[in-house]
């Protein structure tokens, strides 16, 4: 019985380490995307948001100052991308 508990504990510890590694890796990816995204003009950023998968766009926008996010949402509205703008606004809160 003790061997089973040890094996279960070791497996749980390994899973936790893998999860932490994946989370750190995902965070680095999000920050890299954010840094590249911010190099574009506001119009180009709005166009990119329309093409990005929603989950990735939301994760990236969480790392951008709120004032800039609001400007992007306004730009999406001006471009006639109301659906995209509403999806992003609702997901961001």
RAGIPE-V947002 format. One record per helix or strand of 2 or more residues. SS is the DSSP state (a for helix, b for strand). FROM is the first residue (numbers start at 1). LEN is the number of residues. If there is no record, write none. Layout:
ss = (SS SS)
from = (FROM FROM)
len = (LEN LEN)
This chain:
ss = (a a a a a)
from = (2 42 54 66 82)
len = (36 10 8 13 11)
